[in-house]
Each structure stands twice: as C-alpha cells, then as structure tokens.
C-alpha cells in the first residue's frame, strides 16, 4: 500500500514538473520564468450532430512519439478539468517548436463549452478568429509506429483520423522503410473532408505526381506536416462517404455492407462554419474530392464499408513481402471488425517458416472503445 502511494506521488510530482517546464520560459530566457498558457486558434464546423473543432497552436517543447496523447486544460472554461486528445499533426525532432493540430468533436460538458466559445467569436462584429488559451500536459502513452514493417494500412472512422493521419505521414517520409501504404477513411458526409483540408490537399498533391522539391507557401499548407514521398513507395487514399445525396452519386456495388442505422463516420453534414464562407468551402470540398490516380471517393448511400473485404484486398492485391501493420481508430464496432479481419490474416505456421507477409499486426486506439 505504502509503495503504491509512493509511486503515485512520484508520478504526480514528475508530471507537475514536466507541465511547469513546458509552460515556462526555461528554454527562452527572454520570456522570463513565469507560467503562461498557450494561445490557440480554433476553426469550427457545424453539423447535424453538433460541432467539430479544429484547434491549432505551436509551442516550444520536446517532440512526442506518434500515438501518444496530451491532456488539455482550457483555463477560460475550467482550470480543474483536463481531457485527453491525440495530435493529428506529426512531431518535429529537428525543431524545438512543435506544431499541434487537434480535431475535436464537441459532445457534452467541456467540449460543448469549447464549441460555444468558438462559435461566439464568429458572431462578433467585426469578425475575429476564434481562440482560447490552453495548458498542455503530457505526452502520455506509447509510440505506435513500427519501423520494421513494409506495409501500412490505416483505417479510421470520423474523428478517428487524428490517430491514423500521423502514422500515414510518417510512413510516407524517407525515415520510414514502409513501401506499401494505404489510408482508408469513412465519413458521413463529403463536407467532413474539410476537417483535415490542409493535410489531405498535400497528400493528394503527392498522389498527383508533385515532386518532393515542389515549393508550397505556408498559407497554402497552413503549417501542415511536410512529407517527401519516395518514388518507390506505393500510396493510395480511399474515402468512403456513408450519407451522400443519393440523387447525385451512384451507389457502388462493392465494399458495401448494408445497414441503415449504423456507419463508421461520426460526423454529420456541414451546415455552417465560423471561419470559412460557404462559397470558399464549396470550392475547397470540390478540390479535395476530385478524383485522381490512387485517390477514390466511394459513396455508400446509408451503408458502411465491408472491413474484412478491405483488409483482404489490401493483403492479397498489394502486399508482396514484409510484415504488415494495420492501424485503426473510430467507433467500437469498427474496431471489432478490424481486429477480427486482421486476426484472420495471421498465419503462424507460415511465419514460422519465414513468410513475413503472414505476420500482420493490429494496433487499435483503445480509448475509442
């Protein structure tokens, strides 16, 4: 009992010291040593089920590991509450300043208050950017990337993209040995692509054959992580939209699991936004959804994708050799299907005989259920 309390006490002290160091000027003497919160910028997307918030900020601190999460406290709302969020951005080991991006679905309690705070800024005249201070605690958890795998499949539903997007960005970089990479993302409406518009636009530019040396302005990228895609890497993006306008898009006959009540996207239709006018948003969505080589948008019309078929096709059509890692995040039902599909692809006997292609690892975001 005493030993347990001692360990808990030591952990609490260590976390408190780490949080204090993050928020003081110990790395930059010109700022002084006072404790200060971090200013953030928020962009809101209103939908039929609530609000999705894209929060961004930059701060000087040690890089985290992909898959780790932070606890965020919003002093403007409640200094005594903190909530865990996974960065949708990648850490930068070559720079002391880390850029954070969070995609947050407002539910009840603190996140609902955060959405209301952001929406109030949009109602002001003259219009101003939504912002709020934040206290950063962490990182917590462990790394999820595996630099021994040759094939990476990331499957996410709705805001679960925050967990898988950094994995894809890392796999595309020269630092990763992965050569076969695929991103599968399920959303309810096409407008939900705007949540990660800067990152998705950049990934599409790589698919369209843009060279690694192509110049991008900071405004265009909006500080999205820069990746360099090796010509030897195979990369594909597959978007599944479960609640489209049925009169506008044709229902596909494959990768479809009929279910009128359930899908793997947790968002709703985008009815308004506090920081992007509707015409600009329409143009952005049109550009993001435009088909190109290795990029497809599939409309399922109130159905959900067949996860076993997606995993099976990835393994049989693209995996030639090497180990495979499947990363997933989203609704609990998606996790159940994904784990079962991956388990079916593991063949211990073949692995024992040296066939690495039969060695498939599944990493699921347990905090999503």
Secondary structure in CASP SS format (residue, H / E / C, confidence):
PFRMAT SS
TARGET T0000
AUTHOR 0000-0000-0000
METHOD secondary structure of the structure
MODEL  1
X C 1.00
X H 1.00
X H 1.00
X H 1.00
X H 1.00
X H 1.00
X H 1.00
X H 1.00
X H 1.00
X H 1.00
X H 1.00
X H 1.00
X H 1.00
X H 1.00
X H 1.00
X H 1.00
X H 1.00
X H 1.00
X H 1.00
X H 1.00
X H 1.00
X H 1.00
X C 1.00
X C 1.00
X C 1.00
X C 1.00
X C 1.00
X C 1.00
X H 1.00
X H 1.00
X H 1.00
X C 1.00
X C 1.00
X C 1.00
X C 1.00
X C 1.00
X C 1.00
X E 1.00
X E 1.00
X E 1.00
X E 1.00
X E 1.00
X E 1.00
X E 1.00
X E 1.00
X E 1.00
X E 1.00
X C 1.00
X C 1.00
X E 1.00
X E 1.00
X E 1.00
X E 1.00
X E 1.00
X E 1.00
X E 1.00
X E 1.00
X E 1.00
X E 1.00
X E 1.00
X C 1.00
X C 1.00
X C 1.00
X C 1.00
X C 1.00
X C 1.00
X C 1.00
X C 1.00
X E 1.00
X E 1.00
X E 1.00
X E 1.00
X E 1.00
X C 1.00
X C 1.00
X C 1.00
X C 1.00
X C 1.00
X C 1.00
X C 1.00
X C 1.00
X C 1.00
X E 1.00
X E 1.00
X E 1.00
X E 1.00
X C 1.00
X C 1.00
X C 1.00
X C 1.00
X C 1.00
X C 1.00
X C 1.00
X C 1.00
X C 1.00
X C 1.00
X E 1.00
X E 1.00
X E 1.00
X E 1.00
X E 1.00
X E 1.00
X E 1.00
X E 1.00
X E 1.00
X E 1.00
X C 1.00
X C 1.00
X C 1.00
X H 1.00
X H 1.00
X H 1.00
X H 1.00
X H 1.00
X H 1.00
X H 1.00
X H 1.00
X H 1.00
X H 1.00
X H 1.00
X H 1.00
X H 1.00
X H 1.00
X C 1.00
X C 1.00
X C 1.00
X C 1.00
X C 1.00
X C 1.00
X E 1.00
X E 1.00
X E 1.00
X E 1.00
X E 1.00
X E 1.00
X E 1.00
X E 1.00
X E 1.00
X E 1.00
X E 1.00
X C 1.00
X C 1.00
X C 1.00
X C 1.00
X C 1.00
X C 1.00
X C 1.00
X C 1.00
X C 1.00
X C 1.00
X E 1.00
X E 1.00
X E 1.00
X E 1.00
X E 1.00
X E 1.00
X E 1.00
X H 1.00
X H 1.00
X H 1.00
X H 1.00
X H 1.00
X H 1.00
X H 1.00
X H 1.00
X H 1.00
X H 1.00
X H 1.00
X H 1.00
X H 1.00
X H 1.00
X H 1.00
X C 1.00
X C 1.00
X C 1.00
X C 1.00
X C 1.00
X C 1.00
X C 1.00
X E 1.00
X E 1.00
X E 1.00
X E 1.00
X E 1.00
X E 1.00
X E 1.00
X E 1.00
X C 1.00
X C 1.00
X H 1.00
X H 1.00
X H 1.00
X H 1.00
X H 1.00
X H 1.00
X H 1.00
X H 1.00
X H 1.00
X H 1.00
X H 1.00
X H 1.00
X H 1.00
X H 1.00
X H 1.00
X H 1.00
X H 1.00
X H 1.00
X C 1.00
X C 1.00
X C 1.00
X C 1.00
X C 1.00
X C 1.00
X C 1.00
X C 1.00
X C 1.00
X C 1.00
X H 1.00
X H 1.00
X H 1.00
X H 1.00
X C 1.00
X C 1.00
X C 1.00
X C 1.00
X C 1.00
X C 1.00
X C 1.00
X C 1.00
X C 1.00
X C 1.00
X C 1.00
X C 1.00
X E 1.00
X E 1.00
X E 1.00
X E 1.00
X E 1.00
X E 1.00
X E 1.00
X E 1.00
X C 1.00
X C 1.00
X C 1.00
X C 1.00
X C 1.00
X C 1.00
X C 1.00
X C 1.00
X C 1.00
X C 1.00
X C 1.00
X C 1.00
X C 1.00
X C 1.00
X C 1.00
X E 1.00
X E 1.00
X C 1.00
X C 1.00
X C 1.00
X C 1.00
X C 1.00
X C 1.00
X C 1.00
X C 1.00
X C 1.00
X C 1.00
X C 1.00
X E 1.00
X E 1.00
X E 1.00
X E 1.00
X C 1.00
X C 1.00
X C 1.00
X C 1.00
X H 1.00
X H 1.00
X H 1.00
X H 1.00
X H 1.00
X H 1.00
X H 1.00
X H 1.00
X H 1.00
X H 1.00
X H 1.00
X H 1.00
X C 1.00
X C 1.00
X E 1.00
X C 1.00
X C 1.00
X E 1.00
X E 1.00
X E 1.00
X E 1.00
X E 1.00
X C 1.00
X C 1.00
X C 1.00
X E 1.00
X E 1.00
X C 1.00
X C 1.00
X H 1.00
X H 1.00
X H 1.00
X H 1.00
X H 1.00
X H 1.00
X H 1.00
X H 1.00
X H 1.00
X H 1.00
X H 1.00
X H 1.00
X C 1.00
X C 1.00
X C 1.00
X C 1.00
X C 1.00
X E 1.00
X E 1.00
X E 1.00
X E 1.00
X E 1.00
X E 1.00
X C 1.00
X C 1.00
X H 1.00
X H 1.00
X H 1.00
X H 1.00
X H 1.00
X H 1.00
X H 1.00
X H 1.00
X H 1.00
X H 1.00
X H 1.00
X H 1.00
X H 1.00
X H 1.00
X C 1.00
X C 1.00
X H 1.00
X H 1.00
X H 1.00
X H 1.00
X H 1.00
X C 1.00
X C 1.00
X C 1.00
X H 1.00
X H 1.00
X H 1.00
X C 1.00
X E 1.00
X E 1.00
X E 1.00
X E 1.00
X E 1.00
X C 1.00
X H 1.00
X H 1.00
X H 1.00
X C 1.00
END
